[in-house]
Amino acid sequence: MSSDAATPGGEIFATSDFSAQAYDAERPTYPPKLLDHIVAYHDATGGQRGRVVDLGCGPGTVARTLGAFFDSVVGVDPSESMIAAAPRTYSTGTGKPVEYRVGGAEDLPLEDTSVDLIVSGTAAHWWRPEWWEDAARVVKKDGTVALFLYNGPHMSPDQPHYDALTAAFTNFTKAITPYRTAGNDIASSLYTRLARPAPNLPFSPAEHYIWHGSDEVAFAAVDLSIKNHAADPEDTEMAVCKEMNVDDVGRQLGTMAPVLRWREANKRTEGGDVVEKLQREIRAIKGWSEEKTVKIARGVGLVLVKRL
């Protein structure tokens, strides 16, 4: 997913140097169980299967996955390159093609009361809180807003060379920290600090779920919602996990907003690229080469809100 280019921090995804194709190829996908959970919640709380909007859709990662479950699917993103990269070969449950529109969260290119479900993956942290006002305009009564994301990678402490790998990633993090924005900090909180709807807007209290990475790269669910929903602490199917080698790590980290900003500001640096430096450090650690893979896992956060 991408960001709202009108919001400080997210505009990096709309620059001419940004590669939407690389973003689509390297970014992790979302656990199928997470999307199933959102649709089940939407159904159980009176939502209809008419139109779903993937807001900050990027190259359509979520839009093309949810298409089969709804009559109409619209992907919205402020980046023209993201919209251009979205495949046009996917269709909805009624056979209609997934539609894509260029637009931002605070000025949605959508008709009043025309949306049953808004979903957004790894994008809402770029938006101004006022976006909820436009969401109230377009979402139907009993409709749902589902905002979700994954955070930074975790490794199990029993991973060979864990301490050395952790030190390498710590150095990388320090290098890109000056290029983080408030949006990045909201994302790191797994939406604990994400702005909720203002009290005067017709939305229910937000329900917030977090699945953290444990020492075994499993995920325990911690329910932070006002309503005390139970969550299975041993549910590992919400994990974003991937076996990765050094090149995989480099390509994926290269899609991060702070890395893109670092590269924009350090095009002529003598120290070399920040990701390539990390890769060199990793390659120097015995046991992790291009042939060696490790399981990298990420925490998942989810905010669910109903339109009253």
HUCOR-V132002 format. One record per residue. N is the residue number from 1. RES is the residue in one small letter. SS is DSSP state (a for helix, b for strand, c for the rest). PHI is phi in radians with two decimals (999 if undefined). D_CENTER is the distance of its C-alpha to the mean C-alpha in Angstrom with 1 decimal. Layout:
N;RES;SS;PHI;D_CENTER, N;RES;SS;PHI;D_CENTER
This chain:
1;m;c;999;5.6, 2;s;c;-2.10;7.8, 3;s;c;-1.97;9.5, 4;d;c;-1.47;12.7, 5;a;c;-1.16;15.4, 6;a;c;-1.42;17.9, 7;t;c;-1.81;16.3, 8;p;c;-0.92;17.3, 9;g;c;1.90;14.8, 10;g;c;-1.59;12.7, 11;e;a;-1.18;15.8, 12;i;a;-1.06;15.5, 13;f;a;-1.39;13.5, 14;a;a;-1.96;16.5, 15;t;c;-1.34;19.2, 16;s;c;-1.21;21.7, 17;d;c;-1.44;21.0, 18;f;c;-1.29;17.3, 19;s;c;-1.85;17.0, 20;a;a;-1.16;14.7, 21;q;a;-1.15;16.4, 22;a;a;-1.14;15.5, 23;y;a;-1.03;11.8, 24;d;a;-1.13;12.0, 25;a;a;-1.31;14.3, 26;e;a;-1.83;12.8, 27;r;c;-1.18;9.0, 28;p;c;-1.10;8.8, 29;t;c;-1.58;8.8, 30;y;c;-1.62;8.2, 31;p;c;-1.04;11.5, 32;p;a;-0.95;13.9, 33;k;a;-1.15;15.2, 34;l;a;-1.12;12.1, 35;l;a;-1.17;12.5, 36;d;a;-1.07;16.2, 37;h;a;-1.09;16.1, 38;i;a;-1.13;14.6, 39;v;a;-1.13;17.3, 40;a;a;-1.11;20.0, 41;y;a;-1.08;19.4, 42;h;a;-1.04;19.5, 43;d;a;-1.13;22.7, 44;a;a;-1.23;24.3, 45;t;c;-1.91;24.1, 46;g;c;1.58;25.8, 47;g;c;-1.28;23.1, 48;q;c;-1.84;24.2, 49;r;c;-1.72;22.9, 50;g;c;-1.41;23.6, 51;r;b;-1.96;20.9, 52;v;b;-1.96;17.1, 53;v;b;-2.05;15.1, 54;d;b;-1.67;11.5, 55;l;b;-1.66;11.0, 56;g;c;1.23;9.3, 57;c;c;-1.24;9.6, 58;g;c;1.00;9.9, 59;p;c;-1.47;12.2, 60;g;c;1.48;11.9, 61;t;c;-1.01;10.0, 62;v;c;-1.46;9.8, 63;a;a;-0.97;12.9, 64;r;a;-1.32;15.1, 65;t;a;-1.38;14.3, 66;l;a;-1.43;15.2, 67;g;a;-0.93;18.0, 68;a;a;-1.16;20.6, 69;f;a;-1.73;20.5, 70;f;c;-2.31;21.1, 71;d;c;-1.25;23.9, 72;s;b;-2.48;22.0, 73;v;b;-2.29;18.4, 74;v;b;-2.20;17.4, 75;g;b;-1.76;14.5, 76;v;b;-2.16;14.5, 77;d;b;-2.66;13.4, 78;p;c;-1.33;15.5, 79;s;c;-1.59;15.6, 80;e;a;-1.12;18.6, 81;s;a;-1.20;17.8, 82;m;a;-1.12;14.4, 83;i;a;-1.08;16.4, 84;a;a;-1.15;19.2, 85;a;a;-1.43;17.3, 86;a;c;-1.20;16.1, 87;p;c;-1.08;18.6, 88;r;c;-1.78;21.2, 89;t;c;-1.67;22.5, 90;y;c;-1.68;20.5, 91;s;b;-2.34;22.2, 92;t;c;-1.59;22.0, 93;g;c;-1.13;24.2, 94;t;c;-1.76;27.0, 95;g;c;1.54;26.9, 96;k;c;-1.30;25.6, 97;p;b;-1.21;23.4, 98;v;c;-1.15;19.8, 99;e;b;-1.73;20.2, 100;y;b;-2.20;18.3, 101;r;b;-2.36;19.0, 102;v;b;-1.45;18.5, 103;g;c;3.09;17.9, 104;g;b;-1.93;16.1, 105;a;c;-1.25;15.0, 106;e;c;-1.44;18.3, 107;d;b;-2.52;20.5, 108;l;c;-1.16;19.2, 109;p;c;-1.42;21.3, 110;l;c;-2.41;22.0, 111;e;c;-1.35;25.2, 112;d;c;-1.04;26.1, 113;t;c;0.73;25.5, 114;s;c;-2.01;24.1, 115;v;b;-2.13;20.8, 116;d;b;-1.58;20.6, 117;l;b;-2.52;16.9, 118;i;b;-1.80;14.0, 119;v;b;-2.09;10.6, 120;s;b;-2.70;7.3, 121;g;b;-1.90;3.8, 122;t;c;0.93;2.1, 123;a;c;-2.49;5.7, 124;a;a;-1.11;8.3, 125;h;a;-1.23;9.3, 126;w;a;-1.59;10.9, 127;w;c;-1.62;13.1, 128;r;c;-1.27;16.6, 129;p;c;-0.97;17.6, 130;e;c;-1.13;20.0, 131;w;a;-1.07;17.4, 132;w;a;-1.06;18.3, 133;e;a;-1.13;21.7, 134;d;a;-1.27;20.8, 135;a;a;-1.08;18.7, 136;a;a;-1.10;22.0, 137;r;a;-1.23;23.8, 138;v;a;-1.66;22.1, 139;v;b;-1.47;21.2, 140;k;b;-1.27;24.2, 141;k;b;-1.00;25.9, 142;d;b;1.24;24.4, 143;g;b;-1.31;21.1, 144;t;b;-2.30;17.8, 145;v;b;-2.04;14.6, 146;a;b;-2.18;11.6, 147;l;b;-2.00;8.6, 148;f;b;-2.54;6.2, 149;l;b;-2.93;3.7, 150;y;b;-2.04;5.6, 151;n;b;-1.93;8.0, 152;g;b;-1.13;10.9, 153;p;b;-1.29;13.1, 154;h;b;-2.23;16.1, 155;m;c;-2.18;19.4, 156;s;c;-1.26;22.3, 157;p;c;-1.05;25.3, 158;d;c;-1.52;27.6, 159;q;c;-1.12;25.9, 160;p;c;-0.92;28.8, 161;h;c;1.15;28.9, 162;y;a;-0.99;26.3, 163;d;a;-1.09;27.8, 164;a;a;-1.17;28.2, 165;l;a;-1.13;24.6, 166;t;a;-1.08;23.4, 167;a;a;-1.10;25.7, 168;a;a;-1.12;24.4, 169;f;a;-1.20;20.8, 170;t;a;-1.11;22.1, 171;n;a;-1.09;24.0, 172;f;a;-1.08;21.0, 173;t;a;-1.07;19.1, 174;k;a;-1.07;22.2, 175;a;a;-1.17;22.5, 176;i;a;-1.66;19.1, 177;t;a;-0.97;19.3, 178;p;c;-1.11;21.4, 179;y;c;-1.83;18.7, 180;r;c;-1.43;16.1, 181;t;c;-2.15;15.9, 182;a;a;-1.02;15.6, 183;g;a;-1.08;12.0, 184;n;a;-1.09;11.3, 185;d;a;-1.18;13.5, 186;i;a;-1.11;11.8, 187;a;a;-1.12;8.5, 188;s;a;-1.08;11.0, 189;s;c;-1.38;12.6, 190;l;c;0.93;9.8, 191;y;c;1.26;10.7, 192;t;c;-1.05;14.4, 193;r;c;-1.77;15.2, 194;l;c;-1.25;13.2, 195;a;c;-1.10;16.1, 196;r;c;-1.61;17.4, 197;p;c;-1.08;19.6, 198;a;c;-1.09;23.1, 199;p;c;-1.02;25.9, 200;n;c;-1.42;27.7, 201;l;c;-1.57;25.0, 202;p;c;-1.41;25.4, 203;f;b;-2.22;22.5, 204;s;c;-1.30;22.8, 205;p;c;-1.01;21.8, 206;a;c;-1.23;18.2, 207;e;b;-1.89;17.6, 208;h;b;-2.11;15.2, 209;y;b;-2.13;14.5, 210;i;b;-2.30;13.5, 211;w;b;-1.98;14.0, 212;h;b;-1.57;15.1, 213;g;b;-1.33;16.2, 214;s;c;-1.68;20.0, 215;d;c;-1.07;22.7, 216;e;c;-1.69;22.9, 217;v;c;0.98;19.2, 218;a;c;-1.88;19.2, 219;f;b;-2.24;17.2, 220;a;b;-1.84;19.0, 221;a;b;-1.57;17.8, 222;v;b;-2.09;18.8, 223;d;b;-1.50;19.2, 224;l;c;-1.91;19.2, 225;s;c;-1.40;20.0, 226;i;c;-1.14;23.4, 227;k;c;-1.40;24.2, 228;n;c;-1.53;24.8, 229;h;c;-1.40;23.0, 230;a;c;-1.32;23.8, 231;a;c;-2.40;21.2, 232;d;c;-1.35;22.4, 233;p;c;-1.17;22.1, 234;e;c;-1.80;22.7, 235;d;c;-1.36;20.0, 236;t;c;-1.61;18.4, 237;e;c;-1.36;16.9, 238;m;c;-1.49;13.6, 239;a;c;-1.25;13.2, 240;v;b;-1.76;10.9, 241;c;b;-2.11;14.1, 242;k;b;-2.71;15.5, 243;e;b;-1.38;19.0, 244;m;b;-2.35;18.9, 245;n;c;-1.84;21.9, 246;v;a;-1.07;22.3, 247;d;a;-1.15;21.6, 248;d;a;-1.01;18.3, 249;v;a;-1.03;17.2, 250;g;a;-1.08;18.4, 251;r;a;-1.16;16.7, 252;q;a;-1.22;13.2, 253;l;a;-1.11;13.9, 254;g;c;-1.18;15.2, 255;t;c;-1.69;12.0, 256;m;c;-1.28;11.0, 257;a;a;-1.02;11.9, 258;p;a;-1.09;14.7, 259;v;a;-1.19;16.1, 260;l;a;-1.06;16.3, 261;r;a;-1.20;18.1, 262;w;a;-1.01;20.3, 263;r;a;-1.15;21.4, 264;e;a;-1.13;22.1, 265;a;a;-1.54;24.4, 266;n;c;-2.24;25.9, 267;k;c;-1.13;26.9, 268;r;c;-2.06;30.4, 269;t;c;-1.18;30.0, 270;e;c;-1.45;32.6, 271;g;c;-1.41;30.5, 272;g;c;1.53;28.3, 273;d;c;-1.16;24.6, 274;v;a;-1.13;22.6, 275;v;a;-1.31;20.7, 276;e;a;-1.09;24.0, 277;k;a;-1.11;25.6, 278;l;a;-1.06;23.3, 279;q;a;-1.07;23.9, 280;r;a;-1.11;27.6, 281;e;a;-1.15;27.5, 282;i;a;-1.14;25.8, 283;r;a;-1.12;28.4, 284;a;c;-1.35;31.1, 285;i;c;-1.52;30.2, 286;k;c;-1.01;32.4, 287;g;c;1.83;30.7, 288;w;c;-2.18;27.5, 289;s;c;-2.08;28.3, 290;e;c;-1.07;26.9, 291;e;c;-1.51;28.3, 292;k;c;-1.55;26.9, 293;t;c;-2.12;23.5, 294;v;b;-2.31;21.9, 295;k;b;-1.52;19.2, 296;i;b;-1.83;16.1, 297;a;b;-2.17;14.0, 298;r;b;-2.32;11.0, 299;g;b;-1.21;10.9, 300;v;b;-2.21;8.9, 301;g;b;-2.10;9.2, 302;l;b;-2.50;10.1, 303;v;b;-2.05;12.2, 304;l;b;-2.10;14.7, 305;v;b;-2.40;17.3, 306;k;b;-1.82;20.3, 307;r;b;-1.46;22.2, 308;l;c;-1.52;25.8
